[in-house]
Amino acid sequence: MIDIYLTDEQDNLVQKDELAKGCWINLTRPSEFEVGKVVKGTGIPSDFIRDSLDDDERSRIEKEDDTVLIIVDFPVLVQDESDSAPYDTIPLGIIVTPLYFVTVCLQSNPVVEDFINNKIKNFFTYKKTRFTLQILYAIARYYLRYLRTIDRRTAAIERELHESMRNKELFDLLSLEKTLVYFTTSLKSNSIVMEKMTKQRFLRMYEDDQDLLEDVIIEIKQAIEMSEVHSNILSGMMDAYASVISNNVNVVMKFLTTITIVLSIPTMVFSLYGMNVDIPWASIRHAYVIPLVMAVSISGIAALFFWKKKYF
């Protein structure tokens, strides 16, 4: 799918049908025909677009003639419930040319939609360097937002684990840890791209742009630190709560074993008095009371013993 946007003279974002100088071309899972159309109309190398559509493409920045390609990973919520991780990262390609600004992605994403829906203020399609940095800043903010969500989910699972004997909570923690590994790897790759932008000057920057780039780098570093801290916490929690679940099971088994022993005593006594042989006090009128008292007394003594041993 191809969407073309342009900031008009009143600084409003309007959608266009044809390419125009200073426009923003947004490609979402484009077909071969659409890729060819954009390549022919803009002169962008086809590899720049195809690389951005590779799910396993690493984050990088490169320049060919006057065209700059920036590929960064951004977080997305996983829609497929069969996947064990609630979040994943996919590449977003940003292509900057003297006349056009192009974004390429495998799927529609909230980062681009925020710009389309005018949720990001003071952005203009013809200010390509600033537009690039605003997208990178928005991506960093989404990482931080999802990391806070993971932190709240971890706290909720921790409360459930206090009295749990199931493995479900551990699997939930494992899926969150998997997400954090994705985030940490992608954020570190994005950080390398930011450092190259700072040192090698791929894009022409003004003073305000330089300040925004520094803000992006700060946000990414903060996200990396949060990912690593949460990952370490989750690893420790999984080890600790695996032991807790095992201990909870042992406590229940000990309780059930104790109850079984206490309840087996009356069975033994009544089985003895139920034998088809002569037994003491059989001629007494209320002889049934004797085994009953014996069973209750011995069971009570056994229960008191186990209680003092803290088996209950």
N, C-alpha and C positions, 0 to 999 in steps of 0.2 A: 504494500500500500504506500502511495506517495501523497504527502500533504505538503503544500507550499504556503508559507506565511511571509508576510512583509509588514514592517512597521511603516505606517503611512505618515503623512505630513502632520497629522494631529497626534502622533505617537500612539496610535491605536494599532493593535495587532489584527490584521485582516488576512483572510485566506484568499489565495490566488489560484488561478487555473494554469497559468504559464509561468515559466522562469522569468525572473526580473533581477536586475542588479541589486545586491544587498538583501536578497531574500533568504529565508531559512527553509531548507528542504528536509523534511522528516520522513525517513524510510523505515517502515515497520514490516519485517518479514517480506521484503520485496520479491517479486517474481524475476525470472531471468530477463523478461521483456522490460520490466521497470528498471532493473539495474542497467541494462543497455541504454535505455532512454536517458537516464541521469548521466551516465558516462559520456554519451554523445553530446548532451546539452551543456555540460559543465567542463568537460575535459579532464575530469578526475580519473586517475588510474583505476582500472576496474579492480585491481588487487586490494586497494584501500577499502572498497565496499565489501568485497567478498571476505576479507580477513575479519572485518567487524561482525560478520554473520557466523563466524566459527565459534561455537559454544566453548571450545577449549582454548581459544586464543588468549595469550597472556597480555597483561597491560604493558603498553609501550608507547613511545612517541617517536615519530620519524618525519623527515621532510624530503620531498622530491620536487625540485624546481621551486615554485612558489606555493605548493600545496603541502599542508601540514596534516598529518594523521595522528590523532590521540585516541588510544583505546584504553578504557578504564573499566574496572568491574564495579557493578553496583548491586545492592541487595534487593532481592525480590521474595515475596511470600510464595511458598510452594503451594500450588493448587492441587497437585496429585497427592492424595492421602496415603498412597502406598509408599511414598518416599519417607525415609525415617527422619529427615531433618525438616523443621518447619520453615526454614529460610534457606535460600541458595543465592549464588552470585552469578551474573551473566555479564558478558561484555557489552559496552556501549561505545560505538565509534563516533568520534567527532572529527569532521574533516573541514578544514578552513582553507579557503582559496581567496584570491584577491576580490572575487565578485560574489561568491556564494558561501553559505554556511550550511553544512550537511550533518545530520545525525542519523545513525544507522543502528538498529537494534533488532533482535530476534522476536521481540514481543512488545506490546504496548506496556509502558511502565509509568509509574507515578511521577518520576522525575520530569520527564518530558511533558506529561499531562499538566503538571503544575504551571509550566510556562504557557502552554496552550490556553489554559483556563484563567490566565492572568493572576495566578496566586503569587507570582514573583514580580515584585515591583521594580520599576526602573531598569528594564532590559529592552534592548533594541536589536533587531535582527542585523542591522548594518554595523553595529559595534561588536565585531566578531571576537576580539580578544576578551572583552568584558563578558560577553555572552558565554564564552568557553569557561571562564573562571566561575561564573554564576552557576553553570551546570555542575562543575566540580564541587563547588561549595554545597549545592543542594544534595549531591550524592553523599558527601561526608555527613550532612545532617541526618540523612535517612539511616546511615549506619548507626549513628548515635541513638536515633529514635528506636530502632529495632533492638539495640543492645539494652536499652532501658526496659523494653518489653520482655526481653529474655530474663533480665534481672527480676522483674515482678513474677514471671512464671516460675523461676527457680525458687523464690520465696514461697510460692503457693505449694509447690511440690514438696518443699522441706517440711511444711506444716503437715502435709498428708503422710509423710514418711515417719513421723514420730510414733504413730500407732499402727503402721502398716506391716503386713507380712507378705505382701505381693511383690512381684517383680515389675509391675506396670510402671511404678514411679521411677525405678532405676532405668527402665528403657526410655522414659521421658527425659531423664537427665542425660542419657547417652545421646539422644537426638539433639538436645541443646548443645552439648559439647561438640558434636559434629558440625553444627551450624557455626559455632565459634571458631573452629578450625578453618572453615571456609572464609569467614570474615577476616580472620587474622592474616591468612595468606593473601587474600585480595587487597586488603588495606596496605600491606607492606609493598605489594607491587605498585599500587597507586601512589604510594609515597615516593618510590623511586622515580616515577614519571614526573611528580611535582619537583623533585630535586633537579631533574634534567631541564625542566622548564625554567627553573631559576638560574641555572648555571650557563646553559647554552643559548638562551634567548631565541627559542623557536618562533615566538610570537612577539610582535612589537607591543611594548607595554608603556603606559603612562604611569604617573605616580600613584593614581587611584587604583590602577590595575595591579601594581606591585603590592599595594596594601591588601588588596583582596586575595592575591596569591598567598601572601603570608597567613591570612586568616584560614584559607583552605588547608595549608600545611599544618597549622595548629590544630584544626578540627580533626584531620586525619591522624595526627599523632595521639590526640586524646582518644580517638576511637580505637587505635591499636592498643593503647594501654588498658582501656576498658575491656577489650576482647581478651587480652592475656590474663588480666586479673580474674575475670569471670571464668575463664577456662581453668585456671589453677584452683579456684574455689570449687568448681564442679568436680574436678578430679578428686579433690579431697573429700567432698561430700559423698561421691559414689563409693569410695573405699569405706568411709565411716558407716554409711547407711546399709551397705551390704552386710557389714558385721552386725548392725542393729537388727536388721530383718532376720538374720540367722539366730541372733540371741532371742528375739521375740518368739521364734518358732520353738527354740529349746525350752523357754519358759512355759509355753502352752503344753508342750509334750510332757514336761515334768509335772505340771498340774494334773493333766489327764492320767498320767501313770499313778500318781498319788491317789486320785479318786478311785481308780480301778482296784488298787490294793485294799483301800478301806471298804469298798463295796464287795470285795471277794470274801471277806471274813464271814459275814452272815451266811453266804452261800456254803462255805465249808462247814459251819456249825449245823445248819439245817440239813445239809447232806449227811452229816454224821448221824443226826437223830432220825433221819428218814430211812436208815438201813433196816432191813427185815431181820433183825436179831434182837435179843434181849438187851435193854439199855437201862442204866440206873434211873431210878425214880419214875419208871414207866407206869407203875400202879397208882401214882398220885393223881388225884382228880384233875388238877390244873397243871399237869406236867408240861404242857406246851409253853407255859410262862418261862420255864427254866432255860430252854435254848434261846428264847427270845431275849431274856435278860443277858445271857452270856454273849449273844451276838452283838447287842447294843453296847455292852460294856467293853468288849474287846475292840470293836470298831471305834468307840469313843477314845479309848486309850491310844489306838493307832493314829487317829486323827489329831489328838493332842500332841503326840510325838512329832508328827510331820509339821504341825503348825509351829512348834517351837524351833524346828529346823528351817522354818521359813519356806516350806515347799508350797504353801498356799499363798 
